[in-house]
Amino acid sequence: MYSNHILSIEDNPRDVALMKRIFKKHIPEYNLMHICDGEEAISYLESESFKLALPKLILLDIKIPKLDGLEILKRFRAYKEYLNIPVVIFSSSDLKKDIKEAYEIGANSFLEKPKSYLELSKTLPVLIEYWIVYNK
Amino acid sequence: MKEGSSELYPEDLKLIDCDKEPIHIIGKIQSHGYLLVCDATTLEITYCSENIDTLFNKSISELLGSSLESLVEDHLINDLENATNHVKLSPVRLHLNNEDILLIAHKTGNSILLEFENFQESQNAFDYQIQLSEVVTRLSEQNNEQQMCDVAVDLIKKLYDYNRVMIYKFDENWDGIVISEARDQGMETWLGLRYPASDIPKQARDLFLKQGVRIISDVNEAPVSILAHQGVERNNPVDLTLSELRGTSPIHIEYLQNMNVGASLTAAIIFKGTLWGLIACHHYTPKFVNYYERQSCKFLTQVFSSQLLLSTTNTLLEKVNESANLRNTLMKQISENWDISEGLVKGDMNLLDLNDASGAALYIDDIVYRLGDAPEERDIFKFISEIKKRSTQNLFQSNEFILDLDCDKDLIRKASGVLCVFISKFKDDCLIWFKPEKKSTVNWAGNPDKSFTNEKNFRISPRKSFEKWSVSQEKKSEPWQDYEVEAASVLRQNISEIILKKYEEVKTLNNKLTIAYEDLETFSYSVAHDLRAPLRGIDGFTQILKEDYYEELDDFGKSAIETILDSASNMNQLIDNILEFSKVTQYETERAPFDLAKITNDILDFLNVRLNHPKLKITIDANMPMLNGDAKMVTQLMQNLLTNAIKYTGKAEEPYIEVGSTLLNGDLFYYVKDNGIGFDQKHEHRIFKLFNRLVGEEYEGSGIGLAIVARIVKKHSGIITVKSAINEGSTFFFNLG
């Protein structure tokens, strides 16, 4: 059952705050839900409540406490029924090995976090639009 | 009865080479004694000397083929049967035919040789003992070779009363030189004379080595033939190697006759198993020295030999010790700052102290270091390649190195002798020592080239002339002594070990550095990355302030917000540059040919230069040669150079940038030239260093751009230089190796 929200797994509260504002201001039609800890994230993804309200898109950071973002992705992609939920890696890393691995284990996109707020506020709406509207 | 083995001795054989004369089976004995030979198992008499009948009152035909048992007593037979091969039995005094006779017997192969000579009452044993201990004492008091030899000849002369006693020393070619002499008054000295090796041929030297001492009692007396029993193999003549009476080679007899010698005594000086020299005694009339005297002479010579060995060994030990100390010093000097040339050449002690050389050179890491009276550098190179031609060993020595080389007088004077050790197997790095030419006069006892004269039938006969024949010796140095060669060899090993140790240390250090460097790269990479997050916070929340509260702020508040945003942006740029810089280091270059003009145009398009800087005039040489390198990196390089050029021509009246190629000292260089503010040429090295800026805040920049450029060039093993002057623009030249 899809719900009209986007799930962000991200530990940096400043980035969360900035993203929340961008959503509110530029794409208010979507809700942003966020989890800031790896273990919490995976237990949510594997829970019944997740099944009841599936996100339209998952934004996943790599460096997050307790469980690494790529590890979360690997476990999440084991659920065949969720394969059509796009996962976009949203990280400050631009290491080749991270990018390669992310795609290998089933990321739909790999996006380096924009450097400035202005770039971020332009990027996020485009990203959402692409994965949700065009990808339908 | 047949003629015996004496026939085998080729009396008129056409001898080509004196070395081939089979003197140990000469088939004759000297006339002062008698010989009987019997089969060691059957005791049947197989050979006898022609004069034997006078000793036993039996005819030769009676004796040959009869048993020895009928001639000598049973206990003697028993001793003979149990004799050890090649060991002489104690002599036995016999009374035969009213004469006192001494029997000296030994076994050789399957034969027993019994030699008889007149018995002479030997000296009082007590006197002899006193004399002997005196001799030993006197010898041991001497501490150098010459003194010992002089003492020895005096003693022998006194004891045996020959007209002339000499010590004759062999050199490396077996030529002999008289190094010490005692002679009767009125005789001409032979001291210092040299005799060619052919005078004492190899087989004679071999016999001396085995026998130790030998006399010729009367040079002019005809020798006595050895006769064989019928049926005894003629091809198996009596081996007289250990015989006391062995007849003398007719060539040698002639040789002695030519010198008017009537009798001789010769004792071998044996040094570590080889023949070092001879004690040679000459008498001008016949002279017999009995067995006991001969044995004591042998003993004396042995004492002399061992004293000589001891003294030589001591000298050698001293030298070895000296050189070991020196080597330690040199090694210490080297390890002080890990510099081989420094340690060997520039310290308190140097290479030259290691031996008696007058000059030395060290060739290492393509540099020649010269010490003392060493040849010029180009001659040293010539020598090294010549040495490599002559030998593949890591040690080379010669005291006549220059003999076959075309050298000028100065070089001959400096470097007739050469000792060289190669430090490395794969390079020509080496140490060389030089000894100067030693012009000397060699006095031959007669012309050595005419030691033998060919007479009719080509029979060789010894030379007749013993007149002093002087030859001057050139292009030779003093020989390299064993200890000098040894010291050089050990020094070579020490240096090799040091090099190996140094190599290992450098390798370890290098590994550590590589790890440290990688750590540093990773560190700067992650630090730069981690700075992004808080910076995004600063930038983001300031932006929010600006969006939501800007109008509520006064002018200062507004400008403060702008400054924060500006600073955040600058910092982002800095982080970009640092990341870019560390990426250049991390990535390997992938070379391919490309067109620099095209890349330049792409960059200008990408940066929108023509639109953003309408005043700027840019010339690009479209015919530049293709560049071979990593296109991605070179794009980065050009982008930095162009950005700089644009930046620093920003205030020029007619800003101008030129990209092209040119030759500098014969090498192709590409260049980016501008007419911007330029800088003082003295800063040319500083500007390529990280965070080194020559300009103030009026020009934006992180001080990383040119460091990136330099790194990219270095990655390609290329060269970058800059020509500039204040207010006259800059030109950056680079190539990619």
HADDOCK unambig.tbl for C-alpha pairs under 7 A between the chains (distance, minus, plus):
assign (segid A and resid 14 and name CA) (segid B and resid 537 and name CA) 5.69 0.50 0.50
assign (segid A and resid 15 and name CA) (segid B and resid 537 and name CA) 6.84 0.50 0.50
assign (segid A and resid 18 and name CA) (segid B and resid 540 and name CA) 6.57 0.50 0.50
assign (segid A and resid 92 and name CA) (segid B and resid 529 and name CA) 6.82 0.50 0.50
assign (segid A and resid 115 and name CA) (segid B and resid 532 and name CA) 6.59 0.50 0.50
assign (segid A and resid 115 and name CA) (segid B and resid 536 and name CA) 6.04 0.50 0.50
assign (segid A and resid 116 and name CA) (segid B and resid 536 and name CA) 5.42 0.50 0.50
assign (segid A and resid 116 and name CA) (segid B and resid 539 and name CA) 6.16 0.50 0.50
assign (segid A and resid 116 and name CA) (segid B and resid 540 and name CA) 6.57 0.50 0.50
assign (segid A and resid 117 and name CA) (segid B and resid 536 and name CA) 6.35 0.50 0.50
assign (segid A and resid 117 and name CA) (segid B and resid 539 and name CA) 6.12 0.50 0.50
assign (segid A and resid 117 and name CA) (segid B and resid 540 and name CA) 4.39 0.50 0.50
assign (segid A and resid 117 and name CA) (segid B and resid 543 and name CA) 6.91 0.50 0.50
